[in-house]
């Protein structure tokens, strides 16, 4: 799925109107009908509604929904924010239709017109849509505060009023929605953590916009779903052997952090790597051999940290660095040696990233198309701070292009920045995965796919998607509160099985 800008979505509406063809007022009716269906499915039709409308097309959606709710026997009061102009043509047409019903219509021209909101009423926010490009102020901002302070359940149509679609909304007056009913595709604003308190739960409704539009539009962002995953994933040949699936060298662990090395190693093997050698300090030998007999172990000469590797690195298909590694200067020298000797893509996470941040001379030595998997704080230490999450996305894309690497910025909707300027947001995963060790599992998974011959881009996309999906399966079994990183690893097989099932086209 593509993630479109507000302008591209408007163009999609216009393309549909021309090529379906359909009148714009009828497309608005279709959107309102889908919102009504959602309200009915979620058992809201026994409630009374206060619907707040602006005079644009978002307000027109609200008026159409008010009429449809009235036809279902719901008690509806519509509040129209008065701007001193008639509004769009479709707004006016829907207002005329609404006047033919019993729906009470009230106009808000000053603060005294706000009226008390009954506690049992559902609020529908249809004040401003994704075309908004300036902060709300004056009477409008006060109305937003009045609605938010009501304590009522709020459902926003298209996007919470006051929230920008394609840029930072910091400092804006914004409706705090419990649910956002939007159409056809995700907006960039829906995928950023700082907007979570305003969005509530986002629901994407299909209103039948013309699919041919998507064949001619270019976007910088995509949504990782099964339509993207199915063409990437490679089922196994029945005559294959372990040598066909690569040999991973995982450089990980230090005294007190051997769990990270173990988690990453187990996830690597469960994700299909043919062979795994984990290079660890001497203190971890018994732990690894006893806990994961399927892994081979390379022992460092140092008791507590990793400092040197004796074998030739060319024998490995992929090298992965970081989980539980520690940040000793001798370990930084080991990373420098690896970068100078090994010229294929490497996977770097956790303390591997922290060592890059504290030893800036290592960054230009990164092998091309390496995969970096920072969480936001690691990203900031490595590349600097950003004024907003939108700017952080741009910085990730800039650094991916500059370093010719893949950057996986971990989060609820993990973001993958590619050297060609494209960015992918992940659709799987849940808050239960926000625990120590989850990232170590992801590192092992991405390394495994890279070793199996996937291109770095595809290894990152597949690893992130299946990691989140395994977390979703684990959460459905244990609850989000109780998921451990080990549980994610144990459900990797379930996640892979789910994408091996025949597609439902």
Secondary structure, DSSP 8 states (H G I E B T S, - for coil): -EE--HHHHHHHHHHHHHHTT--HHHHHHHHHHHHHHHHHHTT-TTS-EEEEE-SSHHHHHHHHHHHHHHHTT--EEEEEE--SS---HHHHHHHHHHHTSS-EEEEESSGGGS----TT-EEEEES--TT--S---HHHHHHHHHHHTT---EEEESS-TT--SSS--TT------SEEEEESS--GGGG-GGGHHHH-EEEEE-----GGGGGT---SEEEE-HHHHHHH-----TT--GGGG-EEEEE---TT-HHHHHHHHHHHHHTT-SEEEEEE-GGGHHHHHHH-TTSEEEE-SSSSS-----S-GGG-SEEEE-TT----HHHHHHHHHHHHH--S-EEE-THHHHHHHH-GGGGGG--TT-EE--BHHHHHHHH---SSHHHHHHHHHHHHHHHT-EEEEBSTT-EEE-TTS-EEEE----GGG-STTHHHHHHHHHHHHHHTT--HHHHHHHHHHHHHHHHHHHHHHH-GGG--HHHHHHTHHHHHHHHHS----
